[in-house]
């Protein structure tokens, strides 16, 4: 994406909307470049590169909101989109809140043309992966998974004079080692400058697959569990989707709704959203991102919001800078962008050592976090490396099991938190990151087993 194309397109969108009769206008752009390498059975299946442009034009006409999304920055398309947004506003009902787009004299420099992280681009990845496959193929281990590198540009311009733009990059790697039906997972997520050791990931995934070959079957019931960061991230992402948006608080389905300051879990648990310095610092409305704490030392905090939901919350609430991603057609509500759980003081090994008999869980899948959102009740399956813990040590592999558990209840039986935090890419939100430690939960409820 050329900066020479972006700034004129944003200006054209705002000017065309105002000329068409808008009282206020906002143009938001999100561009995403992705380089990817996918593989299965230790063979490459896809290597490629994609780029997507999304331009959203929003207008206000006599208290009515109109929106149009364009996938082109050509002047004719932008002007047509602006006119369509104005027509949509005139046909829409009046908003139930006073809404105005951001104003200000702030002008930020156009984002620099940053390159994708070199160590995960298509030019280097195949050779590194091939070497890792060959080194770790003992016992017939084969590998599946992907490596991806992303570059994102976010830019916003309003009729009120606000202009903001920023660019960030990050990458993630996911490897699954496979021996027959046995599997093991290892993953990595990071930004330029952070090292990626593909061979180490392959070795970890292979070791977990080997350890799962003769997995035993356990009966459902309560078990103490040590959850690896990827497993914790899956639970937190569902909790965020169901409860951490102002929309879910307003409709009463959030675990936060009506419980301001109430203790809902162990005081060692704090969950919040906060941007790193090298991440997008504002949202699609141009509002700067603020740190938002959902659970503060076990007590209920507040949700993320955009301008409209903040107005509906009342009490002088302002947007926290978490308007939905305009490039995601399913994103309608304010959403977390970098979800975090505060770490504890134990190593993962120390958490395992404190369990007499229980389970170590690498990650979950097929999770449904909408069973009872007020209690964060979820169900799902273990996956890619579940192991019995006996007398504080990892033992044999265990066949996958289904859990059904209210997470607020589980988080109230916290046995400990890891001191090391790991970044995990969000499953549902492109570009989202979840940073979390491992955790020990006592008497986690399993209700079924794989067939």
BAKOLFI-85647 format. One record per residue (C-alpha): residue in three letters; x negated, y, z negated. Coordinates in Angstrom, 1 decimal. Example, Ala and Ser with C-alpha at 12.3 -4.5 7.8 and 13.67 -1.06 7.14 Angstrom:
// BAKOLFI-85647
R   rest       xx       yy       zz
R    Ala    -12.3     -4.5     -7.8
R    Ser    -13.7     -1.1     -7.1
// end
This chain:
// BAKOLFI-85647
R   rest       xx       yy       zz
R    Unk      0.0      0.0      0.0
R    Unk     -1.5      3.3      1.1
R    Unk     -1.2      6.3     -1.2
R    Unk     -0.8      8.4      1.9
R    Unk      2.6      6.6      2.6
R    Unk      3.8      6.5     -1.0
R    Unk      3.9     10.1     -2.2
R    Unk      5.7     11.4      1.0
R    Unk      8.3      8.6      0.8
R    Unk      9.1      9.5     -2.8
R    Unk      9.4     13.2     -2.0
R    Unk     11.5     12.5      1.1
R    Unk     13.9     10.3     -1.0
R    Unk     14.5     13.1     -3.6
R    Unk     14.7     15.9     -1.1
R    Unk     17.1     13.9      1.1
R    Unk     19.4     13.0     -1.8
R    Unk     19.6     16.6     -3.0
R    Unk     20.3     17.8      0.6
R    Unk     23.1     15.3      0.8
R    Unk     24.9     16.8     -2.2
R    Unk     23.3     15.1     -5.3
R    Unk     23.2     17.2     -8.5
R    Unk     20.1     15.2     -9.7
R    Unk     17.9     12.6     -8.0
R    Unk     15.3     10.0     -8.9
R    Unk     13.1      7.9     -6.7
R    Unk     11.3      4.9     -8.1
R    Unk      8.8      2.7     -6.3
R    Unk      7.3     -0.7     -7.1
R    Unk      4.8     -2.4     -4.9
R    Unk      3.4     -5.9     -5.7
R    Unk      0.6     -7.7     -4.0
R    Unk      0.2    -11.4     -4.8
R    Unk     -2.7    -13.7     -3.8
R    Unk     -2.0    -17.3     -4.6
R    Unk     -3.5    -20.8     -4.3
R    Unk     -1.2    -23.7     -5.0
R    Unk     -2.2    -27.4     -5.2
R    Unk     -0.8    -30.9     -5.9
R    Unk     -2.4    -34.3     -6.0
R    Unk     -5.8    -32.4     -6.2
R    Unk     -5.1    -31.1     -2.7
R    Unk     -4.3    -27.5     -1.6
R    Unk     -0.8    -27.0     -0.4
R    Unk     -0.7    -23.2      0.0
R    Unk     -3.1    -20.4      0.1
R    Unk     -1.7    -17.0      0.9
R    Unk     -1.1    -13.3      0.2
R    Unk      2.2    -11.3      0.0
R    Unk      3.1     -7.7     -0.4
R    Unk      6.5     -6.3     -1.3
R    Unk      7.8     -2.7     -1.3
R    Unk     10.9     -1.7     -3.3
R    Unk     12.1      1.8     -3.4
R    Unk     15.1      2.6     -5.5
R    Unk     17.0      5.9     -5.1
R    Unk     19.4      7.0     -7.9
R    Unk     21.6     10.1     -7.8
R    Unk     24.1     11.9    -10.0
R    Unk     27.1     13.5     -8.4
R    Unk     29.6     15.2    -10.8
R    Unk     28.8     12.7    -13.6
R    Unk     28.9      9.7    -11.3
R    Unk     25.9      7.5    -10.7
R    Unk     25.0      6.1     -7.3
R    Unk     22.1      3.7     -6.4
R    Unk     20.5      2.4     -3.2
R    Unk     17.5      0.1     -2.9
R    Unk     15.3      0.1      0.2
R    Unk     12.6     -2.3      1.3
R    Unk     11.0      0.2      3.7
R    Unk      9.2      3.5      3.3
R    Unk      9.9      4.7      6.8
R    Unk     11.4      8.2      6.7
R    Unk     14.6      7.2      8.6
R    Unk     15.3      4.3      6.2
R    Unk     14.5      6.5      3.1
R    Unk     16.9      9.3      4.3
R    Unk     19.6      6.7      5.1
R    Unk     19.2      5.2      1.6
R    Unk     19.4      8.6      0.0
R    Unk     22.7      9.4      1.8
R    Unk     24.1      5.9      0.9
R    Unk     23.3      6.6     -2.8
R    Unk     25.2      9.8     -2.7
R    Unk     28.2      8.2     -1.0
R    Unk     28.1      5.4     -3.6
R    Unk     28.1      7.9     -6.4
R    Unk     31.2      9.7     -5.0
R    Unk     33.0      6.4     -5.0
R    Unk     32.0      5.4     -8.5
R    Unk     33.9      6.1    -11.8
R    Unk     32.5      8.7    -14.1
R    Unk     29.9      7.5    -16.6
R    Unk     30.9      7.1    -20.2
R    Unk     27.7      8.9    -21.3
R    Unk     25.9     12.1    -20.4
R    Unk     23.0     11.0    -18.2
R    Unk     20.2     13.1    -16.7
R    Unk     17.0     12.0    -15.0
R    Unk     13.6     12.9    -16.5
R    Unk     12.3     16.3    -16.0
R    Unk      8.9     17.9    -16.5
R    Unk      5.9     19.4    -14.9
R    Unk      3.6     16.4    -15.4
R    Unk      1.8     15.4    -12.2
R    Unk     -0.4     12.3    -12.3
R    Unk     -3.0     11.4     -9.8
R    Unk     -2.1      8.8     -7.1
R    Unk     -3.3      5.4     -8.3
R    Unk     -6.7      4.3     -7.1
R    Unk     -6.9      1.5     -4.6
R    Unk     -8.0     -1.1     -7.1
R    Unk     -8.9     -4.5     -5.7
R    Unk     -7.5     -7.7     -7.0
R    Unk     -9.6     -9.6     -9.6
R    Unk    -12.3    -11.3     -7.4
R    Unk    -12.6    -14.5     -9.4
R    Unk     -9.0    -15.6     -8.6
R    Unk     -8.7    -14.4     -5.0
R    Unk     -8.3    -16.8     -2.1
R    Unk    -12.0    -16.2     -1.0
R    Unk    -13.4    -18.0     -4.1
R    Unk    -10.7    -20.1     -5.7
R    Unk    -10.6    -23.2     -3.3
R    Unk    -14.3    -24.0     -3.9
R    Unk    -14.1    -23.5     -7.7
R    Unk    -11.0    -25.7     -7.9
R    Unk    -12.5    -28.4     -5.6
R    Unk    -15.5    -28.6     -7.9
R    Unk    -13.3    -28.8    -11.0
R    Unk    -11.1    -31.6     -9.4
R    Unk    -14.2    -33.6     -8.6
R    Unk    -15.9    -33.1    -12.0
R    Unk    -12.7    -34.1    -14.0
R    Unk    -11.3    -36.9    -11.8
R    Unk    -12.3    -39.8    -14.1
R    Unk     -9.6    -42.3    -14.9
R    Unk     -7.7    -41.2    -11.8
R    Unk     -6.8    -37.8    -13.0
R    Unk     -5.2    -35.6    -10.3
R    Unk     -4.2    -31.9    -10.6
R    Unk     -1.3    -29.8     -9.8
R    Unk     -0.7    -26.1    -10.4
R    Unk     -1.5    -22.6     -9.2
R    Unk     -3.8    -19.6     -9.5
R    Unk     -2.3    -16.2     -8.8
R    Unk     -3.6    -12.6     -8.8
R    Unk     -1.3     -9.6     -8.9
R    Unk     -1.7     -5.9     -8.1
R    Unk      1.3     -3.7     -9.1
R    Unk      2.0     -0.1     -8.3
R    Unk      4.7      1.8    -10.1
R    Unk      5.6      5.4     -9.1
R    Unk      8.5      7.7    -10.0
R    Unk      9.5     11.2     -8.8
R    Unk     12.5     13.2     -9.9
R    Unk     14.2     16.3     -8.7
R    Unk     13.4     17.8    -12.2
R    Unk      9.7     17.8    -11.4
R    Unk      8.4     14.6    -13.0
R    Unk      5.9     12.7    -11.0
R    Unk      4.1      9.6    -12.4
R    Unk      2.2      6.8    -10.8
R    Unk      0.0      3.9    -12.1
R    Unk     -1.6      0.7    -10.8
R    Unk     -2.6     -2.4    -12.7
R    Unk     -3.9     -5.9    -11.9
R    Unk     -3.8     -9.2    -13.7
R    Unk     -4.1    -12.9    -12.9
R    Unk     -2.9    -16.3    -14.2
R    Unk     -4.0    -19.9    -13.8
R    Unk     -1.9    -23.0    -14.6
R    Unk     -3.3    -26.5    -14.3
R    Unk     -1.5    -29.8    -15.0
R    Unk     -3.6    -33.0    -15.2
R    Unk     -1.7    -36.1    -14.1
R    Unk     -2.3    -39.8    -14.6
R    Unk      0.8    -41.7    -13.5
R    Unk      3.6    -40.4    -15.7
R    Unk      1.2    -38.9    -18.2
R    Unk      0.5    -35.1    -18.0
R    Unk     -1.5    -32.4    -19.7
R    Unk     -1.4    -28.6    -19.4
R    Unk     -3.9    -25.8    -19.7
R    Unk     -3.4    -22.2    -18.7
R    Unk     -5.0    -18.8    -18.7
R    Unk     -3.8    -15.2    -18.2
R    Unk     -6.0    -12.1    -18.0
R    Unk     -7.1     -8.9    -16.4
R    Unk    -10.2     -7.9    -14.5
R    Unk    -13.4     -8.3    -16.6
R    Unk    -12.1    -11.3    -18.5
R    Unk    -13.8    -14.5    -17.6
R    Unk    -11.9    -17.4    -16.1
R    Unk    -13.5    -20.9    -16.6
R    Unk    -11.6    -23.1    -14.1
R    Unk    -13.6    -26.2    -15.1
R    Unk    -12.8    -25.7    -18.7
R    Unk     -9.1    -25.5    -17.9
R    Unk     -9.3    -28.6    -15.8
R    Unk    -11.1    -30.5    -18.5
R    Unk     -8.5    -29.6    -21.1
R    Unk     -5.6    -30.6    -18.9
R    Unk     -7.3    -33.9    -18.0
R    Unk     -8.0    -34.7    -21.7
R    Unk     -4.4    -34.1    -22.6
R    Unk     -3.3    -36.3    -19.7
R    Unk     -5.6    -39.1    -20.8
R    Unk     -4.4    -38.8    -24.3
R    Unk     -0.8    -39.2    -23.2
R    Unk     -1.2    -42.4    -21.1
R    Unk      0.0    -44.8    -23.8
R    Unk      2.5    -42.4    -25.5
R    Unk      4.7    -43.8    -28.2
R    Unk      8.4    -43.2    -28.7
R    Unk      9.5    -41.5    -31.9
R    Unk     13.0    -41.4    -33.3
R    Unk     14.7    -38.0    -33.3
R    Unk     14.8    -36.1    -36.6
R    Unk     13.0    -33.3    -38.4
R    Unk      9.2    -33.1    -37.9
R    Unk      6.6    -30.6    -38.9
R    Unk      5.3    -29.1    -35.7
R    Unk      2.2    -27.1    -34.6
R    Unk      3.2    -25.2    -31.5
R    Unk      0.5    -24.1    -29.1
R    Unk      0.8    -20.4    -27.9
R    Unk      2.5    -21.5    -24.6
R    Unk      5.3    -23.2    -26.7
R    Unk      5.7    -20.2    -28.9
R    Unk      5.9    -17.9    -25.9
R    Unk      8.7    -19.9    -24.4
R    Unk     10.8    -19.5    -27.6
R    Unk     10.0    -15.8    -27.8
R    Unk     10.9    -15.1    -24.2
R    Unk     14.3    -16.6    -24.7
R    Unk     14.8    -14.7    -27.9
R    Unk     13.9    -11.5    -26.1
R    Unk     16.2    -12.2    -23.2
R    Unk     19.1    -12.9    -25.5
R    Unk     18.6    -10.3    -28.3
R    Unk     15.9     -7.7    -27.8
R    Unk     17.7     -5.5    -25.3
R    Unk     20.0     -2.6    -26.4
R    Unk     22.7     -4.0    -24.1
R    Unk     22.9     -7.2    -26.3
R    Unk     23.0     -5.1    -29.4
R    Unk     25.8     -2.9    -28.0
R    Unk     27.9     -6.0    -27.1
R    Unk     27.2     -7.7    -30.5
R    Unk     25.6    -10.8    -29.2
R    Unk     22.0     -9.9    -30.3
R    Unk     20.5    -11.4    -33.5
R    Unk     19.6     -7.7    -34.3
R    Unk     23.2     -6.4    -34.1
R    Unk     24.6     -5.1    -37.4
R    Unk     21.6     -6.4    -39.4
R    Unk     19.4     -3.3    -39.5
R    Unk     16.7     -4.0    -42.1
R    Unk     18.1     -7.4    -43.1
R    Unk     15.6    -10.2    -43.7
R    Unk     16.2    -13.0    -41.2
R    Unk     13.0    -15.0    -41.4
R    Unk      9.6    -15.4    -43.1
R    Unk      7.9    -12.1    -43.9
R    Unk      4.8    -13.2    -42.1
R    Unk      6.5    -12.9    -38.8
R    Unk      6.5     -9.7    -36.8
R    Unk      7.5     -9.5    -33.2
R    Unk      7.2     -6.4    -31.1
R    Unk      6.6     -4.9    -27.6
R    Unk      3.5     -2.8    -26.9
R    Unk      1.5     -1.9    -23.8
R    Unk     -2.2     -2.4    -23.5
R    Unk     -4.1      0.7    -22.3
R    Unk     -4.7     -0.9    -18.8
R    Unk     -1.0     -1.8    -18.3
R    Unk      1.9      0.2    -16.8
R    Unk      2.5      3.0    -19.3
R    Unk      5.9      4.0    -18.2
R    Unk      9.1      2.4    -16.8
R    Unk     11.1      2.8    -13.6
R    Unk     12.8      5.9    -14.9
R    Unk      9.4      7.5    -15.6
R    Unk      9.8      7.3    -19.4
R    Unk      6.6      6.5    -21.4
R    Unk      6.7      3.1    -23.0
R    Unk      6.9      3.1    -26.8
R    Unk      6.0      0.4    -29.3
R    Unk      9.2     -1.3    -30.3
R    Unk      9.4     -3.7    -33.3
R    Unk     12.2     -6.3    -33.2
R    Unk     11.3     -8.2    -36.3
R    Unk      9.1     -6.3    -38.8
R    Unk      7.7     -8.6    -41.6
R    Unk     10.8    -10.8    -41.4
R    Unk     13.2     -7.9    -41.2
R    Unk     15.4     -6.8    -38.3
R    Unk     14.2     -3.9    -36.3
R    Unk     15.5     -2.2    -33.2
R    Unk     15.9     -3.1    -29.5
R    Unk     14.3     -1.8    -26.3
R    Unk     16.4      0.7    -24.3
R    Unk     16.6      2.7    -21.1
R    Unk     18.2      6.2    -20.8
R    Unk     21.8      5.0    -20.4
R    Unk     21.7      2.4    -23.2
R    Unk     19.9      4.8    -25.6
R    Unk     22.8      7.3    -25.0
R    Unk     25.3      4.6    -25.8
R    Unk     23.5      3.6    -29.0
R    Unk     24.2      7.1    -30.2
R    Unk     22.6      8.7    -33.3
R    Unk     20.2     10.7    -31.1
R    Unk     18.4      7.6    -29.9
R    Unk     16.1      8.1    -26.9
R    Unk     14.9      5.6    -24.3
R    Unk     12.0      3.5    -25.4
R    Unk     10.7      3.3    -21.9
R    Unk     11.9     -0.2    -21.0
R    Unk     14.2      0.3    -18.0
R    Unk     14.5     -2.9    -15.9
R    Unk     12.1     -3.9    -13.1
R    Unk     13.6     -2.5     -9.9
R    Unk     11.9     -5.2     -7.9
R    Unk     13.8     -7.9     -9.8
R    Unk     17.4     -8.2     -8.3
R    Unk     18.5    -10.0    -11.5
R    Unk     17.2     -7.4    -13.9
R    Unk     20.1     -5.3    -15.1
R    Unk     19.3     -4.6    -18.7
R    Unk     16.4     -3.0    -20.5
R    Unk     13.7     -5.6    -21.0
R    Unk     10.5     -6.3    -22.9
R    Unk      7.3     -5.8    -20.9
R    Unk      4.5     -7.1    -23.2
R    Unk      6.0     -9.1    -26.0
R    Unk      3.8     -9.9    -28.9
R    Unk      3.8    -11.9    -32.2
R    Unk      1.4    -10.7    -34.9
R    Unk     -1.3    -13.3    -35.7
R    Unk     -1.9    -15.0    -39.0
R    Unk     -5.1    -16.1    -40.7
R    Unk     -5.5    -19.8    -39.7
R    Unk     -7.3    -21.4    -36.8
R    Unk     -5.2    -23.9    -34.8
R    Unk     -7.4    -26.7    -36.2
R    Unk     -6.5    -25.5    -39.7
R    Unk     -2.8    -25.5    -38.9
R    Unk     -3.1    -29.1    -37.7
R    Unk     -5.1    -30.1    -40.7
R    Unk     -2.3    -29.0    -43.0
R    Unk      0.2    -31.5    -41.5
R    Unk      0.4    -35.0    -43.0
R    Unk      2.6    -36.3    -40.3
R    Unk      4.1    -34.3    -37.5
R    Unk      3.7    -33.2    -33.9
R    Unk      1.5    -31.0    -31.8
R    Unk      3.4    -29.5    -28.9
R    Unk      1.6    -28.0    -25.9
R    Unk      4.6    -26.4    -24.3
R    Unk      8.4    -26.6    -23.7
R    Unk     10.6    -26.6    -20.6
R    Unk     14.3    -26.8    -19.7
R    Unk     14.9    -24.5    -22.6
R    Unk     18.4    -22.9    -23.0
R    Unk     18.3    -20.0    -25.5
R    Unk     21.9    -19.0    -25.2
R    Unk     23.6    -21.6    -27.3
R    Unk     24.1    -19.3    -30.3
R    Unk     22.3    -16.0    -29.8
R    Unk     23.1    -14.6    -33.2
R    Unk     21.0    -17.4    -34.8
R    Unk     18.7    -17.8    -31.8
R    Unk     19.7    -21.4    -31.4
R    Unk     17.9    -23.1    -28.6
R    Unk     17.5    -26.5    -27.0
R    Unk     14.8    -27.9    -24.7
R    Unk     12.2    -30.5    -24.0
R    Unk      8.6    -31.0    -24.9
R    Unk      6.2    -31.2    -21.9
R    Unk      2.6    -31.8    -20.7
R    Unk      0.9    -32.9    -23.9
R    Unk      2.8    -33.8    -27.1
R    Unk      0.8    -35.6    -29.8
R    Unk      1.3    -37.2    -33.1
R    Unk     -0.4    -35.6    -36.1
R    Unk     -1.4    -38.0    -38.8
R    Unk     -3.3    -37.0    -42.0
R    Unk     -4.3    -33.7    -40.5
R    Unk     -5.7    -35.0    -37.2
R    Unk     -4.4    -35.4    -33.6
R    Unk     -3.5    -39.0    -32.9
R    Unk     -1.7    -40.7    -30.0
R    Unk      0.5    -39.2    -27.4
R    Unk      4.2    -39.0    -27.9
R    Unk      6.9    -39.3    -25.3
R    Unk      8.8    -36.1    -24.6
R    Unk     11.6    -35.2    -27.1
R    Unk     14.5    -32.8    -27.0
R    Unk     14.9    -30.2    -29.8
R    Unk     18.0    -28.3    -30.8
R    Unk     17.1    -25.7    -33.4
R    Unk     18.3    -22.3    -34.7
R    Unk     15.0    -20.3    -34.4
R    Unk     15.8    -17.9    -37.2
R    Unk     16.1    -20.9    -39.5
R    Unk     12.9    -22.4    -38.1
R    Unk     11.0    -19.1    -38.5
R    Unk     12.1    -19.1    -42.1
R    Unk     10.2    -22.4    -42.6
R    Unk      6.9    -21.1    -41.4
R    Unk      4.0    -23.1    -42.5
R    Unk      1.4    -20.7    -41.0
R    Unk      0.3    -18.6    -38.0
R    Unk     -2.9    -18.9    -35.9
R    Unk     -5.4    -16.1    -36.0
R    Unk     -6.2    -16.2    -32.3
R    Unk     -3.8    -14.6    -29.9
R    Unk     -3.4    -15.9    -26.4
R    Unk     -1.8    -14.1    -23.4
R    Unk      0.8    -16.2    -21.6
R    Unk      2.5    -15.0    -18.3
R    Unk      6.3    -14.5    -18.6
R    Unk      8.3    -17.1    -16.8
R    Unk     11.4    -15.0    -16.0
R    Unk      9.9    -11.5    -15.6
R    Unk      7.3    -11.0    -12.8
R    Unk      4.4     -9.1    -14.4
R    Unk      5.5     -9.7    -17.9
R    Unk      3.1    -11.0    -20.6
R    Unk      3.6    -12.6    -23.9
R    Unk      0.8    -12.5    -26.5
R    Unk      1.1    -15.0    -29.3
R    Unk     -0.8    -17.2    -31.7
R    Unk     -0.1    -20.9    -32.5
R    Unk      2.3    -21.5    -35.3
R    Unk      3.2    -24.2    -37.8
R    Unk      6.9    -24.8    -38.4
R    Unk      8.2    -27.2    -41.1
R    Unk     11.0    -29.6    -40.4
R    Unk     11.7    -28.6    -36.8
R    Unk     14.7    -30.5    -35.6
R    Unk     14.5    -33.0    -32.7
R    Unk     17.9    -34.4    -31.5
R    Unk     17.0    -36.7    -28.6
R    Unk     14.3    -38.4    -26.6
R    Unk     13.4    -38.9    -22.9
R    Unk     14.7    -41.9    -21.1
// end
